[in-house]
Amino acid sequence: MSLTFMPPSRSELLRLIAPCGLYCGGCLAFTGGAIRNHARALRDLLGPNFEVYAKRMEAMNPVLCHYQDFSGLLEFLSLGSCKAAARAAV
């Protein structure tokens, strides 16, 4: 079986590559990307009260003492911060 590789068209490349040169779909700042979507899903699954549980469980799971830092990073990832025009088209 022979598979023919068709390189992407110029317009397709321009749609997938941001002015910064990064691939939008794999970028943590892309507002429509998988990283943002998964971060939002995790943030929503943990819910607004998980910090209380994390504080209470620190003695059993010391890594949870860093939950507030993790929560800040998760919030940043869930927002998507890139405003590049190319990213809006993906």
PyMOL commands that set and color helices and strands:
alter all, ss='L'
color gray80, all
select helices_A, chain A and resi 10-16+24-26+34-46+50-57+62-79+85-88
alter helices_A, ss='H'
color red, helices_A
deselect
rebuild
show_as cartoon
